[in-house]
Amino acid sequence: MQEPQKRPNVIVILVDNMDYSDLGCYRGEAQIPNLDQFALSGLIYTQFYNMTRCCPSRAALLTGLYPHQTGRGWITTDDYNLRGYQRNLNKNCITIAEALKENGYATFMTGRWHLHFHPKKK
């Protein structure tokens, strides 16, 4: 009987307001030892492009799609009734957490989600 393959742990870290070249693992000047250690012992993205705003960048990183394909093409609280600007992730995409969960992983998220609009109650 074969032993089951050990599946890797998956950790996705998005740091707002920092350019990738700031981190030490990319030869930058910022000294963030924990992030550098994660990067040096795991996967380092070399072709992920910042979308200049936090929620479109988050949408791209967590779905693997361009932000407009997810419905989060811009940081907005307005629904412009245009594809790509619905202020929520649409039903045509899944996040990496959803894909992992379907494959038996336990998922956890901490921090700022900022991918769905929740109007304030009056």
N, C-alpha and C positions, 0 to 999 in steps of 0.2 A: 504494500500500500504506500502510495506517495504521500509525503508530507505536504500540507497545503502551502502554497507560496505565501511568503510574508509580504503583505502589501505595504508600500511606503507611507509614511506620514506626509501629509500635504499641508503646507503653511503658506498662505498668501498674505503678504504685508504690503499695504499701500500707505506711503507716508506723504501727506499733503504738504504743499509749499516747499518742496525740496526737489532740486534737479538731480537726475541720476549721477551726474558727474561730481556732485558734492560728497558722495559716500566714499569711504576709504577703499572699499572693494572695487571701485571704478577709478582708483587713483586720485580721489578727491581729497579735500582738506578736512572734511568733517570727521571727527573722531566719535563714532558710534559703534563701540566694540561688538555689541550683541547683533546688530544688523549686519555688520561686516562678517562676523562668524557664521551667521545663517547663510549669507551669500557665498562665502568661500567653501562651505561644506555642502552646498546644494546647487540649485539652478540659478543662473544669472541671466536675466533677459538682456538681449543686445539689440532687439528691434521693437521695443514697445515705445510708442510715441505718446507723449503727454498731450492731452486735448485742451490745454490751457485753462480748464476749469475742473473742479473736483468731481462733480457727479458724472460728466461725460467720460472722464478718465476712469472712474470707478466702474461704470457700465462696460467700458471696453475691456478692462482687466478681468472683470468677473464673468463676462460672457464670451470673450474671444471675438467679439463683433465690433464693427465701427459703431460709435455711439448713436448715430442716426438710425441704424438698423434696430436698435434696442428701444427707441422712443425717448432717449435721453440725450438728444443732440445739443442741448444747451442747458445751462443752469437757470431754471425758470420756475415760477409758480403759476404761470399762465398756460392754459391749454390753447394753442394756436389752431387747433383742428387741422394740423398738417402732419403728415407722416414724419416721424423723427422728432417731433416736438410735443409729445403728449404728456410730459412731466412725470411719467411712470414707465417702468419697464413694461414692454408690451408682451403679449402672449406668444410671440414668434421667437422668443429666445429663452434660454435657460442659463442659470448661473452655474459656475463650477461646483458650488455647494449642492445644487439640485442634482447635477450629474453624478457627483460622488455619492450622494445619499441613495440614489437609485442603484448604486453598485455596492451597497452595504457599508458605506462609511458613516460614521457619526460626524456631524458638522457642528460648528460653533462659530459665532461671529461676535466680535466686540468692537466698539468704536462707533463711528458715524456711518450710518447706512446711506442716507441721502439719495436713494434711488426711487422713492415713492413719495408723492405729495400727500400730506395729511393736513387738510385745512384746520385752522384753529377754530375751536367751538366758541360761539359768542355767548 
